[in-house]
Amino acid sequence: MMTSYLDVVVEGRPATLTAKGEEWKTRVSQRCADAWTRGPIEEVCSVQLDFSVEASWLPIVALHNLLKQTIDGMGRAVFLQSPSGQPGPWGTDDWWITALRATKSVGAPGVRIRLSGTPIVEPHAPFARFEVSGRPAPWITSREKAWIQAIAAATQESLPAGRADDTGVQLDFRIGDASMRTTDIDNLCVPALQGVHRGLVGPYIQGAPNHITEFYATKSVDPSNLGVTIQLFQPD
């Protein structure tokens, strides 16, 4: 049985990764705080984000670009402030999120946010599965570019003809023990999903439609086997 902590809908167009998202984060934070009835979360948890966007925006906006601003807003309402995270009100202990699912679909702009203490279990039959070894690189780090290229190459090798259909992605990250408390799962997802996208569409083209409409991600400690297992599936 799922242990549900939070289930709310926030209306409005979600802020993207590089946008000035103060208004959106504040809206998300207030909506979550209004519905929150517990103390701060200090245990592993799972988050599901279901984004609705305008039809014209669906192929343009990348799912990984919708994560951070929404998670930052939610985090302010449900986690403790982080002593070592980003300065300001949005730096929280959201490293406790060890499983993340996100979708994008056409609808009235907004996002449904669900947070639980139960791992997300949504089995799909993959049509491709491959490994990329090495220490996963989070967003905005010195190793990010090389990590994106490695994942793009592995994706192309797995699907040499590319893919133009809607695609689901599962990412199971294996990181070092010291990284668990310092590496947020959404920051791991950004470069990994960029790499998969580039592998699917071939040579990188600015503005190419992004057909990743659903993904699942987990992070776990496995210092002797650093890397990520990637599975591609047909989304629901």
N, C-alpha and C positions, 0 to 999 in steps of 0.2 A: 504494500500500500504506500502511495506517495505521501511524504510528509510535506505538505504545502505551507510555505511561509508567507507568500505574497502572490497575488494575481490581480494586476491592474492594467487598465488601458490608458494610454496617454495620447491625446489627439494632437494633430498638427504634423507638418513635414519634419521628419527627424533631421537633426544636424549631421553633416558629414564630418569625416575625420579631420580635415584641415580647415573647416569653417570656424568662425568665432561663435562657439556654441553656448555661450553663457545663458541666453534666454531659454534654449531647449533644455540644458542641464538643470536649470532652476525649476522649470516646469515638471520635469521628470522627478526631481528630488522632492518637490512639494507633494506631487500626487502619491509617490511611494510613502512619504512620511505620514500622510493623512490615513493611509491604509495599514501602516505598520503597528503591530501590537506587541512586539517582542523587544527584548534588549538587543544590543549589537550582536551580530553573528560572529562567533569565534570558533567555527568548525567548518569542515569542507562542505561545499554546497554546489548545487547545479542551477544554471540559469537558462531560460528559454526566452528568446526574443523573436516575435513574429511581426515583421514590419509590413505595413501596407503603404503603397505609393501610387502615384498617378500612373496611368498606362504609358504615357510618354516618357516617364522617368525610369520605368522598370528595367529596360535593357541598358540604360546609361549608368545608373548608380551601382557600384559594386557593393555586395553585401558586407564585405569586410570594412568598407568605409562608413558603415552605419553603426558599428559596434561601440566605439570608445565613448562618444559623447553620452550615449544612453546609459552605459555601464557606470560612467563617472557620476551621472545624476542619481541613479539608483543607489550607488555605493555610499553616497553622502547620507542617505536615509537609513541604511541597514548595517554598515560596517563602522568600526572605529577609525579615527583618523590615523594615518600611517606616520610613524616617526621618521621614516626614511624615504617616503614617496615624494611625489611632486608637491611643491609648496602650494599653500592655499587650501580652500575648502574641499577641493575635489580629489585630494590625495588621501585615499582610504586603504584599508586592508582588504581590497578586493582580490588579493592573491588567493583567498580562501575558495574562490570559484575554481573548481577542478574539472567541471564538465560544462560545456556551453553548446547550445543549439540555437541556430538562427535561420529564419526563412524570410524571403521577400515575395510579395504577391501584389496584384492590383487591387486597390480598394481605397476607401477614404483615408487620407494620410494619417498615420499614427503608428503606434507600436503597442502590442500586448506584452507585458513583462511578467514572467512567472519565475519564482525562486523557490527551490525546495531543498530538503535535506537528503533527497533520494537521487542516486545516479540516474541520468537519462538513458533509458534502454530502448532504442528504436532500431531493431535489426533490419538491414536491407541486404539484398543479394548484390554484391558488387560486380560490375563488369570489368573492373581493373583493380589491381592491388599491387603496390610496390613500396619499397623502402628507400629512404634517404638517410644515410648515416652521417653522424657528426653532431656537434652541439647545436641545437636549434637556436637560430638568431632571432631575437625579438625585433620589433619595429624600432627604427631610429637607433641602430647600433652599427658599429663599424663593419660587422660581418653580414649585414642584412643583404647587400647587393649580391654577394657570392652565394648566399643561401637561396635567394630567389632564383638565381641562374641554375643552381643545382636541382632545385625542385622542378623548374621548367624543363630542364633536360630529361629528368626522370619521367615526367609526364609525357613528353614527346616520344620517348622510347617506348612507353607503355601503349600509347595511342598515336602511332606515326601518322595516321590520316587526319588527326585533329577531330574536333567535335563541335557542331554548331547548335546542338539541341540543349535544352535545359539539363543541368547536371547537378547532382548532389555530391558532396565531398565529406569524407570522414577523415579526421586528423587525430592520430593518437601520438602525442608528444612524450618522449622520454628524456628527462632532464636530470641534472645533478641535484643532490640534496640541498646544497646551498642556494640553488636557483629557485627552489619551490616558493620561498617567502619573498623573493625579489622579482619574480617574473610573472606578470599577469597573463592569463590565458588569451585575452583578446590581443595583446601585443605579440604573442606567438602566432596567432592566426593571420594577422595582416600580411606579413611577407610570404607566409606559406600559401595563402590563397592567391596572392599576386602571382606566385610562381606557377601554381596550377593553371590559373587563367592564361598566362602566357604560353604554357605548354599546350593548352587546348586550342588557342587561336593561331598558333604559329608565331612567326616573327612579330615582335611587339608593335602594335599600331595604336597610337593615341586615339582614344575614343571608340575602340572596337567594342561591340556589344559584349556585356558580361553575362554569360548564361548560367553562372553558379547561383542557383535560387534557393539552395538549402545546404547547410553543413552542420556537422557535429564535430566537437573537439573535446579531447581530454588531455590532461597533463598528469604525469606520474613520475615518481623518482625511480631511476634505473641508471645509476652512474656508470655501470659497466657496459651499457648498450645505448649510448646517446643517439638520438635521431628521431625520426617520425615515420610512422606507418600511414600510408595514404591509400584510401579506397574511394573509388568513384562509383556512383550508383545513379539509377534513374529516380528522380524525386517523385513524390506522390502527386 
